[in-house]
Amino acid sequence: MTNKSHEADVAFIQALAELLRENDLTELQVKRAYAEDDSLNVRVSRAAPQVNVAPVQVAAPVAAAPTAAAAPAAAPAPVSDDPADLPGAVTSPMVGTVYLQAEPGSPSFVSVGATVSEGDTLLIVEAMKTMNHIPAPRAGKVTRILVEDGSTVEFGAPLVVIE
């Protein structure tokens, strides 16, 4: 590898690090192909700020008049607090910025309660100035939208829940 290629690679990596910082991302991975058997794989990452979230306890509604002979209720199955564990969660295939509509002012691709077919566009994730349409992996009803328009998402972050 020539010194000129080395300098260009260093400049490229520095530009990726700057992109990571400017967009408040935690990781960015790029493969740069030069020739058939010559490429550069770069992964730039930084530690994400740790956020401590306290779990919220919600009291169940109390029955008006409990009976003395009431049978003990079955224990509910443990529920994960992670939306990515929800059945039907559609996760982000990349790091980027989420857009819920094609352009500002136009209607959203989907809304809670909407029925989608397999392949319908759910939203867009912009990565490196490329608009990537995220399709519905299956038909169903949108029960939750887990991201806000214009927010940044990480790879694997849950976006939408389809049941």
NORTASUL-V684832 format. One line per field, one symbol per residue. phi: phi as a letter, one per 40 degrees, with the letter a starting at -180 (. if undefined). Layout:
phi->???
//
This chain:
phi->.ccccccccccccccccccccccfcbaabbbbcbadbbabbbbbaaccccbcbccbbbccccccacccccccccccccbccccccccgcbbccacibcbcbcadgccccbbcgccbbdgcccabbcbfgbcbcccccacibcbabcbbcgccbccgccbabbb
//
